[in-house]
Amino acid sequence: MAEEKRQTVRDLRRANRAALLRHLYFHGPLSRHELGGATGLSSGTVSNVTAGLLADGLLREAGSVDSDGGRPRTLLRVRADCGRLIGVDVGETRVRVELFDLALAELARAEYPLTDEGHDAGLVVQRIGTGVAEVLDAVEGSRDLLLGVGLGVPGIVEHGAGGGAIVHGQTVGWDAVPLESLLRAAVDLPGDVPFLVGNGARTFGQAEMWFGAGRGARDAVIALIGSGVGACIVTGGVPYGGADSAAGEWGHTTLSVGGRRCRCGARGCLEAYVGASALLERWAEAGGEVPGRDQEAGLAALLAAAEGADPRAAGLLDETAEYLGAGIADLVNLFNPERIVLGGWAGLLLGPRLLPAVREAAGAYALRHPAGRAVIDLGRLGPDAVTVGAATLPLADFLARGGRKRSEGGG
């Protein structure tokens, strides 16, 4: 009974510490009085917990505000320099590794291109290991402050009991790749530094919900358009994962029965019409000139051709906008989101031209009432949003632990 009581007290202290740290992170700077009102904790608890967080170097004083007739109240905020985070985007065309401080300001980056043959799991793990070492060495002291490495990957991520994250990436040829254990064996980091793996569209969605165009929404769809297409579905403020975290493969919903062959092997997927890889294939089939193997350069050339009054390019983009709008209409009818955010490097590149037509098509294909309530807009975090989102995985873990590293325990 005494042990159970000690455990309960320890859990309560950890929960109070996590609640205050998280609230300060997202809403600071705040006074202790404001923290008590926002979290419902007593003034004594707030004083004790913030004293501990200050002593641990996680908070700093950030000025003061006048109080009603009393002494000025000191404001507190989370120190951005008290930890380091690494975000990794295992994309369709490159591996990008970025080092961030706790405020998710970029400190260093490394980037390695991938060819069509470059998604060999061993090669990707090697690229990640090289990138992690490069960004840590670029900023002195970062190894000692590292809180974790987050990864956004293409495909379905299964979190097996004891075996770490397993990735099923059909479009890149990954069949049950034990990515977390491969990284743990290959990357030179202490054993208490976590590797946290998530689907790239979901990590992107978390970043836009926390810091970007989705902030403040309770029900939203954050769509990632790159070489392929994915989505993060948020219901009640929480990303929806489905039975085994496979939800969000929006790009592989059927848009046209018996239609174009998708990279996944099926026919008629949304991705086979809207993804950058498929869009460039369609442009080449229409007689357009696709420069080299760089998809970003290819899409830029397609947009330039459309701006230059090439009717083939303009017609292809108009058709793509209608396909994308129809796919969004399916999301509107199924999930009734209040906000739909389009991002990813291809989504942001195409968005300024396509967005008005996409909105019009979505309104035409969706039911009027839910369509009238849904706002469709572009993401705000730029092409690095997947990397930022990947870094939110160790950040969320750290905040949930009340600012304790895993080696320190959760008490």
KOLTOR-659689 format. One line per field, with one value per residue (C-alpha): residue number from 0; residue in three letters; z, x, y. Coordinates in steps of 0.05 Angstrom, whole numbers. Each point is the difference from the previous one (the first is absolute). Example, Ala and Ser with C-alpha at 12.3 -4.5 7.8 and 13.67 -1.06 7.14 Angstrom:
BEGIN
seq	(0, 1)
type	(ALA, SER)
w	(156, -13)
u	(246, 27)
v	(-90, 69)
END
This chain:
BEGIN
seq	(0, 1, 2, 3, 4, 5, 6, 7, 8, 9, 10, 11, 12, 13, 14, 15, 16, 17, 18, 19, 20, 21, 22, 23, 24, 25, 26, 27, 28, 29, 30, 31, 32, 33, 34, 35, 36, 37, 38, 39, 40, 41, 42, 43, 44, 45, 46, 47, 48, 49, 50, 51, 52, 53, 54, 55, 56, 57, 58, 59, 60, 61, 62, 63, 64, 65, 66, 67, 68, 69, 70, 71, 72, 73, 74, 75, 76, 77, 78, 79, 80, 81, 82, 83, 84, 85, 86, 87, 88, 89, 90, 91, 92, 93, 94, 95, 96, 97, 98, 99, 100, 101, 102, 103, 104, 105, 106, 107, 108, 109, 110, 111, 112, 113, 114, 115, 116, 117, 118, 119, 120, 121, 122, 123, 124, 125, 126, 127, 128, 129, 130, 131, 132, 133, 134, 135, 136, 137, 138, 139, 140, 141, 142, 143, 144, 145, 146, 147, 148, 149, 150, 151, 152, 153, 154, 155, 156, 157, 158, 159, 160, 161, 162, 163, 164, 165, 166, 167, 168, 169, 170, 171, 172, 173, 174, 175, 176, 177, 178, 179, 180, 181, 182, 183, 184, 185, 186, 187, 188, 189, 190, 191, 192, 193, 194, 195, 196, 197, 198, 199, 200, 201, 202, 203, 204, 205, 206, 207, 208, 209, 210, 211, 212, 213, 214, 215, 216, 217, 218, 219, 220, 221, 222, 223, 224, 225, 226, 227, 228, 229, 230, 231, 232, 233, 234, 235, 236, 237, 238, 239, 240, 241, 242, 243, 244, 245, 246, 247, 248, 249, 250, 251, 252, 253, 254, 255, 256, 257, 258, 259, 260, 261, 262, 263, 264, 265, 266, 267, 268, 269, 270, 271, 272, 273, 274, 275, 276, 277, 278, 279, 280, 281, 282, 283, 284, 285, 286, 287, 288, 289, 290, 291, 292, 293, 294, 295, 296, 297, 298, 299, 300, 301, 302, 303, 304, 305, 306, 307, 308, 309, 310, 311, 312, 313, 314, 315, 316, 317, 318, 319, 320, 321, 322, 323, 324, 325, 326, 327, 328, 329, 330, 331, 332, 333, 334, 335, 336, 337, 338, 339, 340, 341, 342, 343, 344, 345, 346, 347, 348, 349, 350, 351, 352, 353, 354, 355, 356, 357, 358, 359, 360, 361, 362, 363, 364, 365, 366, 367, 368, 369, 370, 371, 372, 373, 374, 375, 376, 377, 378, 379, 380, 381, 382, 383, 384, 385, 386, 387, 388, 389, 390, 391, 392, 393, 394, 395, 396, 397, 398, 399, 400, 401, 402, 403, 404, 405, 406, 407, 408, 409, 410)
type	(MET, ALA, GLU, GLU, LYS, ARG, GLN, THR, VAL, ARG, ASP, LEU, ARG, ARG, ALA, ASN, ARG, ALA, ALA, LEU, LEU, ARG, HIS, LEU, TYR, PHE, HIS, GLY, PRO, LEU, SER, ARG, HIS, GLU, LEU, GLY, GLY, ALA, THR, GLY, LEU, SER, SER, GLY, THR, VAL, SER, ASN, VAL, THR, ALA, GLY, LEU, LEU, ALA, ASP, GLY, LEU, LEU, ARG, GLU, ALA, GLY, SER, VAL, ASP, SER, ASP, GLY, GLY, ARG, PRO, ARG, THR, LEU, LEU, ARG, VAL, ARG, ALA, ASP, CYS, GLY, ARG, LEU, ILE, GLY, VAL, ASP, VAL, GLY, GLU, THR, ARG, VAL, ARG, VAL, GLU, LEU, PHE, ASP, LEU, ALA, LEU, ALA, GLU, LEU, ALA, ARG, ALA, GLU, TYR, PRO, LEU, THR, ASP, GLU, GLY, HIS, ASP, ALA, GLY, LEU, VAL, VAL, GLN, ARG, ILE, GLY, THR, GLY, VAL, ALA, GLU, VAL, LEU, ASP, ALA, VAL, GLU, GLY, SER, ARG, ASP, LEU, LEU, LEU, GLY, VAL, GLY, LEU, GLY, VAL, PRO, GLY, ILE, VAL, GLU, HIS, GLY, ALA, GLY, GLY, GLY, ALA, ILE, VAL, HIS, GLY, GLN, THR, VAL, GLY, TRP, ASP, ALA, VAL, PRO, LEU, GLU, SER, LEU, LEU, ARG, ALA, ALA, VAL, ASP, LEU, PRO, GLY, ASP, VAL, PRO, PHE, LEU, VAL, GLY, ASN, GLY, ALA, ARG, THR, PHE, GLY, GLN, ALA, GLU, MET, TRP, PHE, GLY, ALA, GLY, ARG, GLY, ALA, ARG, ASP, ALA, VAL, ILE, ALA, LEU, ILE, GLY, SER, GLY, VAL, GLY, ALA, CYS, ILE, VAL, THR, GLY, GLY, VAL, PRO, TYR, GLY, GLY, ALA, ASP, SER, ALA, ALA, GLY, GLU, TRP, GLY, HIS, THR, THR, LEU, SER, VAL, GLY, GLY, ARG, ARG, CYS, ARG, CYS, GLY, ALA, ARG, GLY, CYS, LEU, GLU, ALA, TYR, VAL, GLY, ALA, SER, ALA, LEU, LEU, GLU, ARG, TRP, ALA, GLU, ALA, GLY, GLY, GLU, VAL, PRO, GLY, ARG, ASP, GLN, GLU, ALA, GLY, LEU, ALA, ALA, LEU, LEU, ALA, ALA, ALA, GLU, GLY, ALA, ASP, PRO, ARG, ALA, ALA, GLY, LEU, LEU, ASP, GLU, THR, ALA, GLU, TYR, LEU, GLY, ALA, GLY, ILE, ALA, ASP, LEU, VAL, ASN, LEU, PHE, ASN, PRO, GLU, ARG, ILE, VAL, LEU, GLY, GLY, TRP, ALA, GLY, LEU, LEU, LEU, GLY, PRO, ARG, LEU, LEU, PRO, ALA, VAL, ARG, GLU, ALA, ALA, GLY, ALA, TYR, ALA, LEU, ARG, HIS, PRO, ALA, GLY, ARG, ALA, VAL, ILE, ASP, LEU, GLY, ARG, LEU, GLY, PRO, ASP, ALA, VAL, THR, VAL, GLY, ALA, ALA, THR, LEU, PRO, LEU, ALA, ASP, PHE, LEU, ALA, ARG, GLY, GLY, ARG, LYS, ARG, SER, GLU, GLY, GLY, GLY)
w	(0, 17, -67, -37, 37, -18, -72, 0, 29, -50, -58, 25, 5, -70, -28, 33, -26, -70, 0, 20, -47, -59, 14, 6, -64, -42, 35, 36, 26, 58, 74, 54, 14, -73, 0, 60, -33, -66, 29, 62, 45, 68, 10, 45, -52, -54, 43, 17, -71, -33, 52, -21, -74, 12, 40, -56, -50, -41, 14, 3, 24, -56, 31, 42, -4, 49, 46, 31, 56, 18, -20, -74, -21, -31, -68, -15, -67, -24, -17, -73, 12, 53, -51, -71, -47, -66, -54, -59, -64, -38, -63, -69, -30, 58, 73, 38, 71, 42, 69, 40, 67, 46, -35, -66, -28, -51, 22, -54, -58, -45, -63, -44, -66, -13, -69, -18, 23, 62, 49, 19, 75, 16, -43, 31, 70, -20, -27, 65, 42, -41, 4, 75, 12, -47, 32, 71, -16, -32, 67, 60, 61, -38, 16, 74, -9, -50, 23, -57, -75, -36, -69, -51, -50, -61, 16, 59, 67, 46, 72, 21, 72, 18, -72, -16, -60, -62, -66, -57, -58, -61, -48, 18, 5, 75, 27, 77, 6, 74, -7, 74, 16, -62, 21, 72, -25, -52, 28, 53, 55, 74, 14, 38, -60, -32, -74, -12, -68, -32, -68, -35, -15, 74, 24, -50, 25, 73, -18, -37, 57, 54, -36, -68, -39, 41, 67, 39, -41, 33, -63, -59, -57, -14, -70, -21, -75, -23, -47, 30, 40, 74, 54, 75, 24, 65, 39, 66, -1, -4, -63, -20, -13, -10, 24, -12, -17, -74, -7, -43, -64, -38, -62, -8, 1, -68, -43, -66, -5, -48, -8, -2, 32, 67, 29, 52, -56, 2, -52, 5, 66, 14, 3, -73, -21, 52, 27, -31, -29, -36, -21, -35, -34, -26, -23, -39, -31, -23, -36, 53, 14, 70, 18, 28, 62, 47, 15, 29, -64, -41, 36, -6, -75, -5, 37, -44, -62, 25, 15, -70, -29, -19, -5, 16, 65, 20, -16, 40, 61, -5, -3, 60, 40, -14, 21, 64, 14, -9, 48, 51, -9, 22, 63, 13, -7, 42, 57, -1, 17, 16, -33, -56, -8, -63, 7, -19, -50, -60, 34, 17, -70, -35, 51, -20, -70, 16, 65, -28, -49, 55, 45, -56, -17, 73, 8, -63, 20, 75, 37, 7, 75, 22, -60, 22, 68, -23, -13, -50, 5, -9, 54, 35, 19, -68, -33, 65, 37, 1, 33, 51, 12, 10, 53, 37, 15, 50, 22, 18, 37, 39, 19, 21, 47, 32, -29, 25, -46, -4, 38, 58, 5, 2, 73)
u	(0, 57, 34, -66, -8, 72, -14, -64, 36, 56, -49, -37, 63, 21, -69, 1, 70, -19, -64, 36, 58, -45, -45, 60, 30, -62, -27, 57, 26, -49, 1, -9, -68, -21, 28, -43, -63, 15, 17, -44, 59, 7, 47, 44, 5, 17, 54, 31, -1, 26, 55, 22, -4, 42, 51, 5, 14, -63, -32, 25, -30, -27, -17, -59, -71, -38, -50, -64, 28, 57, 71, 15, -6, 60, -11, 29, 16, 33, 73, 12, 73, -12, -6, 12, -46, 14, -53, 10, -41, 8, -32, -12, 60, 46, 17, 0, 28, -8, 22, -46, -1, -60, -37, 10, 46, 46, 73, 30, -21, 26, -33, 13, -35, -32, -8, -55, 46, 21, -53, 40, -11, 73, 19, -54, 23, 71, -22, -38, 60, 46, -49, -10, 75, 8, -52, 21, 73, -22, -23, 45, -31, -60, 15, -6, -66, -32, -69, -18, -3, -67, -11, -55, -1, -43, -49, -34, 37, -15, 24, 14, 7, 74, 24, -6, -31, -13, -12, -43, 16, -30, 16, 74, 7, 2, -34, 2, 66, 22, 23, 7, 43, 43, 11, 15, 54, 30, -3, 50, -44, -9, -51, -46, -9, -66, -13, -73, -29, -65, -33, 25, -69, -19, 64, -13, -72, 22, 47, -54, -50, 49, 34, -31, -65, -37, 12, -65, -40, -32, -18, 46, 34, 73, 18, 72, 12, 69, 22, -59, -61, -18, -42, -4, -72, -13, -64, -14, 70, 33, 31, -40, 41, -50, 7, 75, 20, -13, -52, 19, 19, -45, 43, -21, -74, -32, -15, -13, -19, 47, 39, 75, 48, 25, 69, -34, -22, -74, -38, -35, 31, -2, 76, 2, -30, 22, 68, 60, 29, -65, -12, 68, -15, -65, 37, 50, -57, -31, 65, 29, 74, 19, 71, 42, -20, -11, -75, 1, 33, -50, -61, 31, 8, -73, -24, 43, -29, -70, 17, 28, -68, 17, -71, 24, 32, -59, -49, 39, 3, -74, -15, 46, -37, -66, 28, 28, -66, -38, 47, -10, -75, 5, 36, -53, -57, 34, 30, -36, 64, -1, 67, 39, 74, 40, 75, 61, 51, -44, -63, 33, 30, -65, -46, 1, -24, -46, -33, -59, -18, 10, -49, -50, 5, -5, -63, -30, 14, -14, -66, -18, -7, 67, 35, -26, 32, 68, 57, 52, 68, 75, 48, 42, 63, 31, 33, 36, -65, 11, 68, -29, -57, 49, 35, -66, 1, 58, -25, -69, 35, 43, -59, -41, 57, -1, 67, 36, 47, -13, 64, -27, -65, -69, -6)
v	(0, 48, -15, 12, 67, 21, -18, 41, 61, -7, -5, 61, 41, -21, 17, 69, 14, -23, 42, 64, -10, -15, 60, 46, -28, 14, 62, 33, 46, -3, 18, -52, 30, -9, -71, -18, 26, -35, -68, -2, -14, 33, 58, -43, -54, 50, 32, -67, -27, 64, 3, -69, 16, 63, -39, -51, 55, -11, 68, 72, 64, 44, 67, 18, 28, 44, -33, 29, 41, -47, -13, -11, -73, -34, -32, -68, -33, -65, 7, -15, -17, -53, -57, -22, -38, -35, -8, -46, 0, -65, 27, -29, 37, 17, -11, 66, 5, 64, 20, 45, 34, -10, 57, -38, 53, -34, -4, -45, -45, -55, -26, -60, -15, -68, -31, -49, -55, 39, -25, -61, -1, -8, 59, 44, -19, 18, 67, 15, -19, 45, 57, -7, 2, 60, 44, -17, 17, 66, 30, -9, -34, -28, -73, 12, 38, -48, -22, -46, -13, 1, -30, 11, -58, -20, -55, -33, -1, -59, 4, -71, -22, 4, 0, 73, 33, -43, 36, -26, 47, -33, 57, -1, -75, -6, -62, -3, 36, 2, 71, 18, -60, 12, 72, -20, -48, 47, 71, 21, 28, -18, -54, 47, 46, -21, -12, 15, -18, 24, 4, 63, 27, -7, 34, 56, 4, 6, 57, 39, -13, 24, 58, 12, 5, -52, 33, 10, -51, -61, -38, 8, -36, 18, -25, -13, 4, -18, -55, -38, 21, -11, 32, 9, -4, 37, -12, 34, 28, -69, -32, -61, -63, -56, -71, -4, 72, -11, 56, 59, -36, 48, -4, -73, 12, -16, 60, -36, -74, -33, 65, 14, -49, 26, -13, -45, -46, 16, 39, 67, 25, 75, -1, -24, 66, 51, -22, 36, -64, -17, 72, 2, -66, 29, 62, -42, -41, 65, 18, 46, 3, -24, 24, -57, -39, 59, 1, 70, 27, -40, 30, 70, -11, -23, 62, 44, -32, 13, 72, 4, -17, -72, -29, -71, 23, 44, -56, -51, 46, 15, -75, -11, 53, -35, -68, 31, 35, -64, -36, 56, -6, -72, 23, 53, -50, -54, 41, 68, 39, 74, 10, -33, 19, -16, -5, -39, 27, -15, 25, 66, 6, -13, 31, 73, -17, -58, 21, 40, -56, -53, 38, 5, -74, -22, 42, -31, -73, 4, 6, 73, 5, -30, 32, 68, -8, -25, 49, -23, 34, -9, -22, 53, -38, -7, -60, -19, -14, -76, 9, 49, -50, -57, 42, 8, -74, 4, 68, -29, -57, 50, 43, -61, -19, 68, 19, -62, -38, -74, -15, 42, -39, 29, 19)
END
